[in-house]
Amino acid sequence: MPKLPAAPALPLPKDAQRAAAEIPLDLKADALKALQAAVDSLVKAATSGDVAGVAAAALAVVTGLVNVVVATVLGGGLPAANLPGLPKLPLPTGALPLPTGGLLPS
């Protein structure tokens, strides 16, 4: 796992130093723990028959999944894109055409 870069040498106000100390260093692990807790809550609500609890827990699971994906991307857990051999896309030379028909129903 890559290490976090060193903190900047700039002086920070006391409030900012306290806030920086409270930031979790392992975002992926924290996101996975929160996701596991959300899944556990969803299973508990589903097995108890609590419909309102299932809806709230399902929302928490989806939020947890998004947090895991974001933590993985920000934490460098994905390889860099490497797509050799693909042709370059042409750049648009003029104004892009706008749709002429209505996109929404009348």
Distance bins in CASP14 RR format, pairs under 12 A and 6 or more apart:
PFRMAT RR
TARGET T0000
AUTHOR 0000-0000-0000
RMODE 2
METHOD distances of the structure
MODEL  1
1 25 0 0 0 0 0 1 0 0 0 0 0
1 26 0 0 0 0 1 0 0 0 0 0 0
1 27 0 0 0 0 0 1 0 0 0 0 0
1 28 0 0 0 0 1 0 0 0 0 0 0
1 29 0 0 0 0 1 0 0 0 0 0 0
1 72 0 0 0 0 0 1 0 0 0 0 0
1 75 0 0 0 0 1 0 0 0 0 0 0
1 76 0 0 0 0 1 0 0 0 0 0 0
1 77 0 0 0 0 1 0 0 0 0 0 0
2 25 0 0 0 0 0 1 0 0 0 0 0
2 26 0 0 0 0 0 1 0 0 0 0 0
2 28 0 0 0 0 0 1 0 0 0 0 0
2 74 0 0 0 0 0 1 0 0 0 0 0
2 75 1 0 0 1 0 0 0 0 0 0 0
2 76 1 0 0 1 0 0 0 0 0 0 0
2 77 0 0 0 0 1 0 0 0 0 0 0
2 78 0 0 0 0 0 1 0 0 0 0 0
3 25 0 0 0 0 1 0 0 0 0 0 0
3 26 0 0 0 0 0 1 0 0 0 0 0
3 75 0 0 0 0 0 1 0 0 0 0 0
3 76 0 0 0 0 0 1 0 0 0 0 0
4 20 0 0 0 0 0 1 0 0 0 0 0
4 23 0 0 0 0 1 0 0 0 0 0 0
4 24 0 0 0 0 0 1 0 0 0 0 0
4 25 1 0 0 1 0 0 0 0 0 0 0
4 26 0 0 0 0 1 0 0 0 0 0 0
4 27 0 0 0 0 1 0 0 0 0 0 0
4 74 0 0 0 0 0 1 0 0 0 0 0
4 75 0 0 0 0 1 0 0 0 0 0 0
4 76 0 0 0 0 0 1 0 0 0 0 0
5 25 0 0 0 0 0 1 0 0 0 0 0
5 75 0 0 0 0 0 1 0 0 0 0 0
7 16 0 0 0 0 0 1 0 0 0 0 0
7 17 0 0 0 0 1 0 0 0 0 0 0
7 20 1 0 0 1 0 0 0 0 0 0 0
7 21 0 0 0 0 0 1 0 0 0 0 0
7 23 0 0 0 0 0 1 0 0 0 0 0
7 25 0 0 0 0 0 1 0 0 0 0 0
8 16 0 0 0 0 0 1 0 0 0 0 0
8 17 0 0 0 0 0 1 0 0 0 0 0
8 20 0 0 0 0 0 1 0 0 0 0 0
10 16 0 0 0 0 1 0 0 0 0 0 0
10 17 0 0 0 0 0 1 0 0 0 0 0
10 20 0 0 0 0 0 1 0 0 0 0 0
11 17 0 0 0 0 1 0 0 0 0 0 0
12 18 0 0 0 0 1 0 0 0 0 0 0
12 19 0 0 0 0 1 0 0 0 0 0 0
12 20 1 0 0 1 0 0 0 0 0 0 0
12 21 0 0 0 0 0 1 0 0 0 0 0
13 19 0 0 0 0 1 0 0 0 0 0 0
13 20 0 0 0 0 0 1 0 0 0 0 0
14 20 0 0 0 0 0 1 0 0 0 0 0
14 21 0 0 0 0 0 1 0 0 0 0 0
15 21 0 0 0 0 0 1 0 0 0 0 0
15 22 0 0 0 0 0 1 0 0 0 0 0
16 22 0 0 0 0 0 1 0 0 0 0 0
16 23 0 0 0 0 0 1 0 0 0 0 0
17 23 0 0 0 0 0 1 0 0 0 0 0
22 30 0 0 0 0 0 1 0 0 0 0 0
23 30 0 0 0 0 0 1 0 0 0 0 0
24 30 1 0 1 0 0 0 0 0 0 0 0
24 31 0 0 0 0 1 0 0 0 0 0 0
24 32 0 0 0 0 0 1 0 0 0 0 0
24 33 0 0 0 0 1 0 0 0 0 0 0
24 34 0 0 0 0 0 1 0 0 0 0 0
24 67 0 0 0 0 0 1 0 0 0 0 0
24 71 0 0 0 0 1 0 0 0 0 0 0
24 74 0 0 0 0 0 1 0 0 0 0 0
24 75 0 0 0 0 0 1 0 0 0 0 0
25 71 0 0 0 0 0 1 0 0 0 0 0
25 75 0 0 0 0 0 1 0 0 0 0 0
26 32 0 0 0 0 1 0 0 0 0 0 0
26 33 0 0 0 0 1 0 0 0 0 0 0
26 71 0 0 0 0 1 0 0 0 0 0 0
26 72 0 0 0 0 0 1 0 0 0 0 0
26 74 0 0 0 0 0 1 0 0 0 0 0
26 75 0 0 0 0 1 0 0 0 0 0 0
27 33 0 0 0 0 0 1 0 0 0 0 0
27 34 0 0 0 0 0 1 0 0 0 0 0
27 67 0 0 0 0 1 0 0 0 0 0 0
27 68 0 0 0 0 1 0 0 0 0 0 0
27 69 0 0 0 0 0 1 0 0 0 0 0
27 70 0 0 0 0 1 0 0 0 0 0 0
27 71 1 0 1 0 0 0 0 0 0 0 0
27 72 0 0 0 0 1 0 0 0 0 0 0
27 73 0 0 0 0 0 1 0 0 0 0 0
27 74 1 0 0 1 0 0 0 0 0 0 0
27 75 1 0 0 1 0 0 0 0 0 0 0
27 76 0 0 0 0 0 1 0 0 0 0 0
27 77 0 0 0 0 0 1 0 0 0 0 0
28 34 0 0 0 0 0 1 0 0 0 0 0
28 35 0 0 0 0 0 1 0 0 0 0 0
28 64 0 0 0 0 0 1 0 0 0 0 0
28 67 0 0 0 0 1 0 0 0 0 0 0
28 68 1 0 0 1 0 0 0 0 0 0 0
28 69 0 0 0 0 0 1 0 0 0 0 0
28 70 0 0 0 0 1 0 0 0 0 0 0
28 71 1 0 1 0 0 0 0 0 0 0 0
28 72 1 0 1 0 0 0 0 0 0 0 0
28 73 0 0 0 0 1 0 0 0 0 0 0
28 74 0 0 0 0 1 0 0 0 0 0 0
28 75 1 0 0 1 0 0 0 0 0 0 0
28 76 0 0 0 0 1 0 0 0 0 0 0
28 77 1 0 0 1 0 0 0 0 0 0 0
28 78 0 0 0 0 0 1 0 0 0 0 0
29 35 0 0 0 0 0 1 0 0 0 0 0
29 36 0 0 0 0 0 1 0 0 0 0 0
29 67 0 0 0 0 0 1 0 0 0 0 0
29 68 0 0 0 0 0 1 0 0 0 0 0
29 71 0 0 0 0 1 0 0 0 0 0 0
29 72 0 0 0 0 0 1 0 0 0 0 0
29 75 0 0 0 0 0 1 0 0 0 0 0
30 36 0 0 0 0 0 1 0 0 0 0 0
30 37 0 0 0 0 0 1 0 0 0 0 0
30 64 0 0 0 0 0 1 0 0 0 0 0
30 67 0 0 0 0 1 0 0 0 0 0 0
30 68 0 0 0 0 1 0 0 0 0 0 0
30 70 0 0 0 0 0 1 0 0 0 0 0
30 71 1 0 0 1 0 0 0 0 0 0 0
30 75 0 0 0 0 0 1 0 0 0 0 0
31 37 0 0 0 0 0 1 0 0 0 0 0
31 38 0 0 0 0 0 1 0 0 0 0 0
31 63 0 0 0 0 0 1 0 0 0 0 0
31 64 1 0 0 1 0 0 0 0 0 0 0
31 65 0 0 0 0 1 0 0 0 0 0 0
31 66 0 0 0 0 1 0 0 0 0 0 0
31 67 1 0 1 0 0 0 0 0 0 0 0
31 68 1 0 1 0 0 0 0 0 0 0 0
31 69 0 0 0 0 1 0 0 0 0 0 0
31 70 1 0 0 1 0 0 0 0 0 0 0
31 71 1 0 1 0 0 0 0 0 0 0 0
31 72 0 0 0 0 1 0 0 0 0 0 0
31 73 0 0 0 0 0 1 0 0 0 0 0
31 74 0 0 0 0 1 0 0 0 0 0 0
31 75 0 0 0 0 0 1 0 0 0 0 0
32 38 0 0 0 0 0 1 0 0 0 0 0
32 39 0 0 0 0 0 1 0 0 0 0 0
32 64 0 0 0 0 1 0 0 0 0 0 0
32 65 0 0 0 0 0 1 0 0 0 0 0
32 67 0 0 0 0 1 0 0 0 0 0 0
32 68 1 0 0 1 0 0 0 0 0 0 0
32 69 0 0 0 0 0 1 0 0 0 0 0
32 71 0 0 0 0 1 0 0 0 0 0 0
32 72 0 0 0 0 1 0 0 0 0 0 0
33 39 0 0 0 0 0 1 0 0 0 0 0
33 40 0 0 0 0 0 1 0 0 0 0 0
33 64 0 0 0 0 0 1 0 0 0 0 0
33 67 0 0 0 0 0 1 0 0 0 0 0
33 68 0 0 0 0 0 1 0 0 0 0 0
33 71 0 0 0 0 0 1 0 0 0 0 0
34 40 0 0 0 0 0 1 0 0 0 0 0
34 41 0 0 0 0 0 1 0 0 0 0 0
34 60 0 0 0 0 1 0 0 0 0 0 0
34 61 0 0 0 0 0 1 0 0 0 0 0
34 63 0 0 0 0 1 0 0 0 0 0 0
34 64 1 0 1 0 0 0 0 0 0 0 0
34 65 0 0 0 0 0 1 0 0 0 0 0
34 66 0 0 0 0 0 1 0 0 0 0 0
34 67 1 0 0 1 0 0 0 0 0 0 0
34 68 0 0 0 0 1 0 0 0 0 0 0
34 70 0 0 0 0 0 1 0 0 0 0 0
34 71 0 0 0 0 1 0 0 0 0 0 0
35 41 0 0 0 0 0 1 0 0 0 0 0
35 42 0 0 0 0 0 1 0 0 0 0 0
35 57 0 0 0 0 0 1 0 0 0 0 0
35 60 0 0 0 0 1 0 0 0 0 0 0
35 61 1 0 0 1 0 0 0 0 0 0 0
35 62 0 0 0 0 1 0 0 0 0 0 0
35 63 0 0 0 0 1 0 0 0 0 0 0
35 64 1 0 1 0 0 0 0 0 0 0 0
35 65 1 0 0 1 0 0 0 0 0 0 0
35 66 0 0 0 0 1 0 0 0 0 0 0
35 67 1 0 0 1 0 0 0 0 0 0 0
35 68 1 0 1 0 0 0 0 0 0 0 0
35 69 0 0 0 0 0 1 0 0 0 0 0
35 70 0 0 0 0 0 1 0 0 0 0 0
35 71 0 0 0 0 1 0 0 0 0 0 0
35 72 0 0 0 0 0 1 0 0 0 0 0
36 42 0 0 0 0 0 1 0 0 0 0 0
36 43 0 0 0 0 0 1 0 0 0 0 0
36 60 0 0 0 0 0 1 0 0 0 0 0
36 61 0 0 0 0 0 1 0 0 0 0 0
36 64 0 0 0 0 1 0 0 0 0 0 0
36 65 0 0 0 0 0 1 0 0 0 0 0
36 67 0 0 0 0 0 1 0 0 0 0 0
36 68 0 0 0 0 0 1 0 0 0 0 0
37 43 0 0 0 0 0 1 0 0 0 0 0
37 44 0 0 0 0 0 1 0 0 0 0 0
37 57 0 0 0 0 0 1 0 0 0 0 0
37 60 0 0 0 0 1 0 0 0 0 0 0
37 61 0 0 0 0 1 0 0 0 0 0 0
37 63 0 0 0 0 0 1 0 0 0 0 0
37 64 0 0 0 0 1 0 0 0 0 0 0
37 67 0 0 0 0 0 1 0 0 0 0 0
38 44 0 0 0 0 0 1 0 0 0 0 0
38 45 0 0 0 0 0 1 0 0 0 0 0
38 53 0 0 0 0 0 1 0 0 0 0 0
38 56 0 0 0 0 1 0 0 0 0 0 0
38 57 1 0 0 1 0 0 0 0 0 0 0
38 58 0 0 0 0 1 0 0 0 0 0 0
38 59 0 0 0 0 1 0 0 0 0 0 0
38 60 1 0 1 0 0 0 0 0 0 0 0
38 61 1 0 1 0 0 0 0 0 0 0 0
38 62 0 0 0 0 1 0 0 0 0 0 0
38 63 1 0 0 1 0 0 0 0 0 0 0
38 64 1 0 1 0 0 0 0 0 0 0 0
38 65 0 0 0 0 1 0 0 0 0 0 0
38 66 0 0 0 0 0 1 0 0 0 0 0
38 67 0 0 0 0 1 0 0 0 0 0 0
38 68 0 0 0 0 0 1 0 0 0 0 0
39 45 0 0 0 0 0 1 0 0 0 0 0
39 46 0 0 0 0 0 1 0 0 0 0 0
39 57 0 0 0 0 1 0 0 0 0 0 0
39 58 0 0 0 0 0 1 0 0 0 0 0
39 60 0 0 0 0 1 0 0 0 0 0 0
39 61 1 0 1 0 0 0 0 0 0 0 0
39 62 0 0 0 0 0 1 0 0 0 0 0
39 63 0 0 0 0 0 1 0 0 0 0 0
39 64 0 0 0 0 1 0 0 0 0 0 0
39 65 0 0 0 0 1 0 0 0 0 0 0
39 68 0 0 0 0 0 1 0 0 0 0 0
40 46 0 0 0 0 0 1 0 0 0 0 0
40 47 0 0 0 0 0 1 0 0 0 0 0
40 57 0 0 0 0 1 0 0 0 0 0 0
40 60 0 0 0 0 0 1 0 0 0 0 0
40 61 0 0 0 0 1 0 0 0 0 0 0
41 47 0 0 0 0 0 1 0 0 0 0 0
41 48 0 0 0 0 0 1 0 0 0 0 0
41 50 0 0 0 0 0 1 0 0 0 0 0
41 53 0 0 0 0 1 0 0 0 0 0 0
41 54 0 0 0 0 1 0 0 0 0 0 0
41 55 0 0 0 0 0 1 0 0 0 0 0
41 56 0 0 0 0 1 0 0 0 0 0 0
41 57 1 0 1 0 0 0 0 0 0 0 0
41 58 0 0 0 0 1 0 0 0 0 0 0
41 59 0 0 0 0 0 1 0 0 0 0 0
41 60 1 0 0 1 0 0 0 0 0 0 0
41 61 0 0 0 0 1 0 0 0 0 0 0
41 63 0 0 0 0 0 1 0 0 0 0 0
41 64 0 0 0 0 0 1 0 0 0 0 0
42 48 0 0 0 0 0 1 0 0 0 0 0
42 49 0 0 0 0 0 1 0 0 0 0 0
42 50 0 0 0 0 0 1 0 0 0 0 0
42 53 0 0 0 0 1 0 0 0 0 0 0
42 54 1 0 0 1 0 0 0 0 0 0 0
42 55 0 0 0 0 1 0 0 0 0 0 0
42 56 0 0 0 0 1 0 0 0 0 0 0
42 57 1 1 0 0 0 0 0 0 0 0 0
42 58 1 0 1 0 0 0 0 0 0 0 0
42 59 0 0 0 0 1 0 0 0 0 0 0
42 60 1 0 0 1 0 0 0 0 0 0 0
42 61 1 0 1 0 0 0 0 0 0 0 0
42 62 0 0 0 0 0 1 0 0 0 0 0
42 63 0 0 0 0 0 1 0 0 0 0 0
42 64 0 0 0 0 0 1 0 0 0 0 0
42 65 0 0 0 0 0 1 0 0 0 0 0
43 49 0 0 0 0 0 1 0 0 0 0 0
43 50 0 0 0 0 0 1 0 0 0 0 0
43 53 0 0 0 0 0 1 0 0 0 0 0
43 54 0 0 0 0 1 0 0 0 0 0 0
43 57 0 0 0 0 1 0 0 0 0 0 0
43 58 0 0 0 0 0 1 0 0 0 0 0
43 60 0 0 0 0 0 1 0 0 0 0 0
43 61 0 0 0 0 1 0 0 0 0 0 0
44 50 0 0 0 0 1 0 0 0 0 0 0
44 53 0 0 0 0 1 0 0 0 0 0 0
44 54 0 0 0 0 1 0 0 0 0 0 0
44 56 0 0 0 0 0 1 0 0 0 0 0
44 57 1 0 0 1 0 0 0 0 0 0 0
44 60 0 0 0 0 0 1 0 0 0 0 0
45 51 0 0 0 0 1 0 0 0 0 0 0
45 52 0 0 0 0 1 0 0 0 0 0 0
45 53 1 0 1 0 0 0 0 0 0 0 0
45 54 1 0 1 0 0 0 0 0 0 0 0
45 55 0 0 0 0 1 0 0 0 0 0 0
45 56 1 0 0 1 0 0 0 0 0 0 0
45 57 1 0 1 0 0 0 0 0 0 0 0
45 58 0 0 0 0 1 0 0 0 0 0 0
45 59 0 0 0 0 0 1 0 0 0 0 0
45 60 0 0 0 0 1 0 0 0 0 0 0
45 61 0 0 0 0 0 1 0 0 0 0 0
46 52 0 0 0 0 0 1 0 0 0 0 0
46 53 0 0 0 0 1 0 0 0 0 0 0
46 54 1 0 1 0 0 0 0 0 0 0 0
46 55 0 0 0 0 0 1 0 0 0 0 0
46 56 0 0 0 0 0 1 0 0 0 0 0
46 57 1 0 0 1 0 0 0 0 0 0 0
46 58 0 0 0 0 1 0 0 0 0 0 0
46 61 0 0 0 0 0 1 0 0 0 0 0
47 53 0 0 0 0 0 1 0 0 0 0 0
47 54 0 0 0 0 1 0 0 0 0 0 0
47 57 0 0 0 0 0 1 0 0 0 0 0
48 54 0 0 0 0 1 0 0 0 0 0 0
48 57 0 0 0 0 0 1 0 0 0 0 0
49 55 0 0 0 0 0 1 0 0 0 0 0
49 57 0 0 0 0 0 1 0 0 0 0 0
50 56 0 0 0 0 1 0 0 0 0 0 0
50 57 0 0 0 0 1 0 0 0 0 0 0
50 58 0 0 0 0 0 1 0 0 0 0 0
51 57 0 0 0 0 0 1 0 0 0 0 0
51 58 0 0 0 0 0 1 0 0 0 0 0
52 58 0 0 0 0 0 1 0 0 0 0 0
52 59 0 0 0 0 0 1 0 0 0 0 0
53 59 0 0 0 0 1 0 0 0 0 0 0
53 60 0 0 0 0 1 0 0 0 0 0 0
53 61 0 0 0 0 0 1 0 0 0 0 0
54 60 0 0 0 0 0 1 0 0 0 0 0
54 61 0 0 0 0 0 1 0 0 0 0 0
55 61 0 0 0 0 0 1 0 0 0 0 0
55 62 0 0 0 0 0 1 0 0 0 0 0
56 62 0 0 0 0 0 1 0 0 0 0 0
56 63 0 0 0 0 0 1 0 0 0 0 0
57 63 0 0 0 0 0 1 0 0 0 0 0
57 64 0 0 0 0 0 1 0 0 0 0 0
58 64 0 0 0 0 0 1 0 0 0 0 0
58 65 0 0 0 0 0 1 0 0 0 0 0
59 65 0 0 0 0 0 1 0 0 0 0 0
59 66 0 0 0 0 0 1 0 0 0 0 0
60 66 0 0 0 0 0 1 0 0 0 0 0
60 67 0 0 0 0 0 1 0 0 0 0 0
61 67 0 0 0 0 0 1 0 0 0 0 0
61 68 0 0 0 0 0 1 0 0 0 0 0
62 68 0 0 0 0 0 1 0 0 0 0 0
62 69 0 0 0 0 0 1 0 0 0 0 0
63 69 0 0 0 0 0 1 0 0 0 0 0
63 70 0 0 0 0 0 1 0 0 0 0 0
64 70 0 0 0 0 1 0 0 0 0 0 0
64 71 0 0 0 0 1 0 0 0 0 0 0
64 72 0 0 0 0 0 1 0 0 0 0 0
65 71 0 0 0 0 0 1 0 0 0 0 0
65 72 0 0 0 0 0 1 0 0 0 0 0
66 72 0 0 0 0 0 1 0 0 0 0 0
66 73 0 0 0 0 0 1 0 0 0 0 0
67 73 0 0 0 0 0 1 0 0 0 0 0
67 74 0 0 0 0 0 1 0 0 0 0 0
68 74 0 0 0 0 0 1 0 0 0 0 0
68 75 0 0 0 0 0 1 0 0 0 0 0
68 77 0 0 0 0 0 1 0 0 0 0 0
69 75 0 0 0 0 0 1 0 0 0 0 0
69 76 0 0 0 0 0 1 0 0 0 0 0
69 77 0 0 0 0 0 1 0 0 0 0 0
69 78 0 0 0 0 1 0 0 0 0 0 0
70 76 0 0 0 0 0 1 0 0 0 0 0
70 77 0 0 0 0 0 1 0 0 0 0 0
70 78 0 0 0 0 0 1 0 0 0 0 0
71 77 0 0 0 0 1 0 0 0 0 0 0
71 78 0 0 0 0 0 1 0 0 0 0 0
72 78 1 0 0 1 0 0 0 0 0 0 0
72 79 0 0 0 0 0 1 0 0 0 0 0
73 79 0 0 0 0 0 1 0 0 0 0 0
73 80 0 0 0 0 0 1 0 0 0 0 0
73 81 0 0 0 0 0 1 0 0 0 0 0
83 89 0 0 0 0 0 1 0 0 0 0 0
END
